[in-house]
Amino acid sequence: VLEDFSRGKLDLFEQGDPIPKTFEVVGKSSTEEDIVVLRAEEQLSPTLPMPATCGGAGFGQRAFFLGFPYGYSLDDVYQVSLPLAKSATLSHITKDNILLDGFANPGFSSGPVVFQPQEKTESNFCVAGIVTSYPVFEEPVFKMREGEQVEIEYFVENNPEMVHVTPIEVAIHLIE
């Protein structure tokens, strides 16, 4: 989406209204993660003590990912565009990949993944990574014809409830 973008205005949405803000690209991955790190010309939100690290995350631990699935947000409730949160289980963590056992929909891509560190820290949560993808498979549709299942020309999309996450350290490396 931002292939030829280096600096310019992008719209942020508040209560459904576009608000143009100036951004510049400070890092871009050249790998399949497809990550672009932007710097805003002005501070966009309050600063929260939320370290960017996978450190302290453990297998089987609950994590949360944030996003705007199908364009939904909490505008009506809070009068500001807040993302929806979904929970998942940390199933696999390496320096190159995090795998969550959870169900993602369109609109969660590029959203942050947060978790509560197992050890007590200053922060309640840490940012572990960025939702990069979730597999979707086409499954054939069958109908009964003369007592037998017959495949027809339609397919349904099946999401196996696995979410691929790029560790936040990859994004940090892009801006160093």
Protein Blocks (a to p, Z undefined) as FASTA:
>chain_A
ZZmgcbdcddddeehiacddddddfbdcfbfnopacdddfbdfbdcddddddfehiaehi
acdddddeehiacklmnopacddddddddfbdcfkbccddddddehjgopacddddfbdc
fbfbdcfbdcfbdcdddddddddeehiacddfbdcdddehiacdddfklmmmmmZZ
